[in-house]
């Protein structure tokens, strides 16, 4: 099984999009590669190649649906309450139709539907993820989760912590940017969602037809 974490950016800012690829070996995820920047064609080409050789699970950090009429989805309200209890800022959970989120939502929705149209030999599983919540639900030091986007030493601690979560072989250079940390956390959340021997820290199930993907951390 192959696992991909994607920290997605808006369609005009592909330099901040990161794909990280892990391969499951026994009870561990072993780092294979990361790619940045990534446009839609690059993401789809990478996923298509993997899915023609093995099953692929993708954790995508972007809204993959929106609420009819705008505002919060039920999943957004639930996750906001969850992260607030962890000591995180609820304001980090924003409605997909909010102005600063709408282009990211547009890209996430379009990209996932195009991935589903790929004619691959093996299955592709997609889950919406929130990397910050995935870290906050698992790490002992909530302060690290609150400050890693601005602070390199904090990202270095998270990079070391990934080994305790059985994410093996992540290059140290990936602690230089928060986007690469987020992509790894997205893969971690997707693994816990997909593997029947594990479970996500928080989960909101898909609600067809308007919200076709599970959302987890």
N, C-alpha and C positions, 0 to 999 in steps of 0.2 A: 504494500500500500504506500502511495506517495501522498505527502501532505504539503499544501501550499498555504502560506500566509501572505495576504496582500494588504498593504497599507495604501489605500487608494487616495489620490488627490483629484481635484477638478480636472476637466478635460483639457484646459489650457495650461496646466501646471504639472506636466508629466515628470518633470525632474524630481518631484517629491513623491512619486509612486515607487514603492519597493515591493518586489516579489521575493520571497524566501522559500526555498524548497528543501524539505526533509524527506528522508526515506525511513519507514519503520523497520527496525531490526529487533526482533524479540520484543522486549518491553521498553524500547527506547526509540526516540526519533534522532536520526543521524543527519547532520547538516550536509547538504549536497552543493547548494549554490545559492547566490542571491544576485538579483539583477535590478539595476536602477540607472537611469530613468527607464520607464516603461510606458509606451503608448498602448492603445487598445489592440492594435495588430500584434505587437510584441507579446502581450499577455496571452492572447488567444493562440498564437503560434506555439508558445511554450507549453500551455495546457494541452493543446491538441497532440503535441508530440508525446507528452507523458501518458496521456489517456489512450494512446494507441499501443502502449506497452504494459500498462498496469492501471488499476483503479486509482482515482485521484479524489482527495477531499480538499476543498478550498474554504478557508476562513477569510471572509472579506470584510475589511473595516470600512464600511460605507452603508448608508441606508439603501435597502433593496426593495423598498416599497414606500408608499406615502398614504396618509389618511385622506380618504375621500372628504373633501371640504377643507382640508388643511389642518395644521396643528399637530399635536401629539398623537402617535399611535398608542394603542393600549400597551404595547411592548415598551415604548419610551417611558411611559408613566411608571411601569413596573420596575424597569431598570434604574430609573432615577431614584425611586424609593430604596432600592437595594444598595446602590452606591452611597447614598446618604447615610445609611446605617453603618457602612464600612468606615465612615469618616471622610469620604471623598466629596467633591463639590457636585451637587445635583445639576448645576448649570452646565456641566460638561455634556449632558444629554440634551441635544437640541432637536426640535422637530425637523423632519426631512424637508419641509416646505419653507423653513426659515431662510431669509435671503442669503445668509452666509453658507447655508448648507445645500441650496437648491441645485447648484451645478454638480456638486459631489453626488447628490442623489440621482440626478439625471444620468451621470456616467455609470454609477453602480447598477442602476436598473437596466440600462441599455446593454452593458457588458455581460451581466449574468444571463440575460435572455439570449444574447448571441452565443455564449458558451454552451447553452442548452441546445442550440441548433447544430453544434459540431457533430459530425458523423464519426464517432470514435469507437474503437473496438471494446473499450472498457468503460465502466460507469464513472461519471463525474458527480460528486456530491458537493453542494454549495450550502454554506451557512453564513448568515450575517453575524459578525462578532464585534465586541467592544474591547479592544486590547487593554485599555487602562483599567477597566473593571475586572478583566481577567487577571491582571497583576494584583489589583487591590484585594481581590477575594482570596489570594493565595500567599501573598507576602506578609511577613510579620511586621515589617516597618512600613506603616502607611505613609510616613513622611517621604519615603523614597518614591512612592507612587505619585505623590503630589508634586514632586520637584524634578523628576527625571527629564522632562522635556527641556528644562533650562540648564541642567547641571550635569557635566560630563562625569565627575566622580560617582554621582548617583547612578548614571547609566552603566558605569563600570561594575557597580555592585549588582545591578540587575543582570548584566551579562554573566557574571559569576554564578548568580542564583539559578539561571536557566539549567545549569548542570544538575542541580538538585531536583529539577523537574524532569530529568531524563531527556533533555535536549542537548545532544552531544556534538561537540566539534564546531560550535559557532565561532567564527573568527573574532579576535579581539577588536579589530577595526570596526565591527558593527556597533560598538558602543559609542562611536563618534557622533551618530545622529539618532534622534528619537524615532525617526521613521523606520529605521531598521529594527530597533527594539520593538516597536509596535507590530511590525510584520512577524517577528518571532512569536510575540504574545498571541497574535491572531492564529498562527499555526498551532500553538499550544491549546488554545480554546477549541479549535476545530477538532483536534485529536481527541480531547476529552468528550466532545459531543459525539463523534463518530464511533469510537471504540466501545464495544459492548461491555468491556471490563472496567470502564471509567465512566465518569459523569461530569457534566459541566457544573460550574459553581452556581450558575443561574441560567434558566432557560424559559423562553416564551415560544410556544409551538406555532408553526405556520397556521394561518387561517385563510384557506382558499375561498374565493379566487384572488382577493385583493392583496393578501400578504402571503406569498407562496413559499417563503423560506423561514425556517427556524431562526431564532435570534438567540445567541448565547454568549457567555463569557466564562 
